[in-house]
Structure formats: structure tokens, C-alpha cells
Amino acid sequence: MAQWLQLLLGLWALVPIQAGDKLLTVCMNAKHHKREPGPEDKLYLQCIPWKDNACCTRNTSWEAHLQESLLFNFSLMHCGLLTPVCHEHFIQAVCFHQCSPNLGPWIQRVKSGQEERVFGAPLCREDCEQWWEGCGSSYTCKSNWRDGWDWSQGPLYCLALSKLTWEAAGGPQSKVTYPAHPQEQVL
């Protein structure tokens, strides 16, 4: 009996470790992600940090760097050119989203299909502030890119230029989210 108890306690102790590893070595079930993370020796520029264990392919990493990204049918320049530093921050975010195998705790299934998305992944304050400084002179149509786009005309375009202010963006408490299709709802 004591041996069974030891065995059960041993297995019980291993379960959280196994589950934790599973959350940190997983790819989303999404259009541009591989099924499992693995080496990708030819990732493009800002996606290179994930080359040893990536959820993205070489092709996806290249598409992430295009002016008109084919990944989301979304142009970062929907209201004119972004500063080069601002553009780099967005490309880095896309590479993180597409390539990182460590987003498991923030992956959620989407109601509208079989795909998943990342929601609520934390960003370091320093990264947020650098992103803000790099994009402070760029324009956008809205402070929340997650909701409220009119997709009926095809690719997005800007109806009215709006210089984003720190307060309008929500200041340090703002939430940065990725553009998504309007029918996308989290389960």
C-alpha cells in the first residue's frame, strides 16, 4: 500500500511539470502556424530569435515583414506610413505572435471556427513604452484595433486621420491586441 501511495504521489508531482512544458512548447491551431514547434533555420529578420524552436515557417516570417501583410489581410499603414521604428515594433509583435512556442497560457479557441488566438499575453512595461515612443508620431484610425473595423469593402483603409495620444490609447493601462476578423469571438 505504501508503494502505491509513493507512486501516486510521484505521478501527482510530475503532472504539473508535464502540463507546464506542454503550455510552453505548443503552437496555436491557426492558419499560419505549424502543428508543432521545431527548428527553422531560414527565418526572416525580426523572426530570427525563434529559429531554434519556431511555430512559424520561413514563408510566414517573410510575409510578416511585407508592407501589406498577407497574414491578416491588414495593412499597418492604413493611415499612411509608420515611422521605421514604429513599423519595427509591429513586425516584432507579429513575429512573436506567429513564431513563439511559449504562448500556451494565453491561447484561446475562437468561436467562429476551429482556430485559436492569443489573448491577454502580458507585455513588459519597458517594451510598451518603447513601442509608444516609436509610434507616437504615427497615425491610426482608432485606439483599439481589435474591434469595429468595416471589412465589407475588403482591405482596411483609413476614413479619418487620428493622431493617437497616450491618454486616448489608455496610457499605461492600455491593452494592445491584434487585428482580427469581426466575427471572431472567444469561447
Secondary structure, DSSP 8 states (H G I E B T S, - for coil): -HHHHHHHHHHHHHHHHHHHHHHTS---SSTTS-SS-B--TT--GGGGGGTTSBSS-HHHHHHTTSSEETTTTEETTTTS---HHHHHHHHHHHHHHHH-S--GGGEEEBTTSS-EEE-S----HHHHHHHHHHHTT-EES-S-SSS----TTSS---SS-EE--TTTTTGGG--------TT--B-
